[in-house]
Amino acid sequence: MKTAARLYQTHGRQGLRVAANRASKLAQEGDRGGAMEWLLISEAVQQIIQEKETPDAGT
């Protein structure tokens, strides 16, 4: 997901917090669809963090 990759590239691990905060704000505003989209982005950022920052077991 391009948005998640850009968040990670720009903010590093803090991209996860940025996405979660955006999801929370949209939910409070009543935008359930937008909130769900940002939750998915948050999950994608988490996956990127795990892939980039977890050392391979085989190396």
C-alpha positions as CSV (number, residue, x, y, z in Angstrom):
1,M,0.0,0.0,0.0
2,K,1.6,3.3,-1.2
3,T,0.2,5.4,1.7
4,A,1.7,3.1,4.3
5,A,5.0,3.0,2.6
6,R,5.1,6.7,2.4
7,L,4.2,7.1,6.0
8,Y,7.0,4.7,7.0
9,Q,9.4,6.5,4.7
10,T,8.5,9.9,6.1
11,H,7.9,9.1,9.8
12,G,9.6,5.8,10.4
13,R,8.0,3.9,13.4
14,Q,6.0,7.1,14.2
15,G,4.0,6.5,10.9
16,L,2.0,3.9,12.9
17,R,1.0,6.6,15.4
18,V,0.2,9.0,12.6
19,A,-2.2,6.5,10.9
20,A,-3.8,5.5,14.2
21,N,-4.4,9.2,15.1
22,R,-5.9,9.9,11.7
23,A,-8.3,6.9,12.1
24,S,-9.3,8.0,15.6
25,K,-10.0,11.6,14.4
26,L,-12.1,10.4,11.5
27,A,-14.1,8.0,13.7
28,Q,-14.8,10.9,16.1
29,E,-16.0,12.9,13.2
30,G,-18.4,10.1,12.2
31,D,-16.5,9.0,9.1
32,R,-16.5,5.3,9.6
33,G,-15.3,4.5,6.1
34,G,-12.3,6.8,6.4
35,A,-11.5,5.5,9.8
36,M,-11.5,1.9,8.6
37,E,-9.3,2.9,5.7
38,W,-6.7,4.5,8.1
39,L,-6.9,1.4,10.3
40,L,-5.9,-0.7,7.3
41,I,-3.1,1.7,6.6
42,S,-2.0,1.4,10.2
43,E,-1.9,-2.3,9.9
44,A,0.1,-2.0,6.7
45,V,2.6,0.3,8.4
46,Q,2.9,-2.3,11.2
47,Q,3.7,-5.0,8.6
48,I,6.3,-2.8,7.0
49,I,7.9,-2.2,10.4
50,Q,8.1,-5.9,11.1
51,E,9.5,-6.7,7.6
52,K,12.2,-3.9,7.8
53,E,13.1,-4.1,11.4
54,T,13.0,-7.8,12.3
55,P,16.2,-9.6,11.5
56,D,15.9,-12.7,9.4
57,A,16.1,-15.8,11.4
58,G,18.3,-17.5,8.8
59,T,21.1,-14.9,8.7
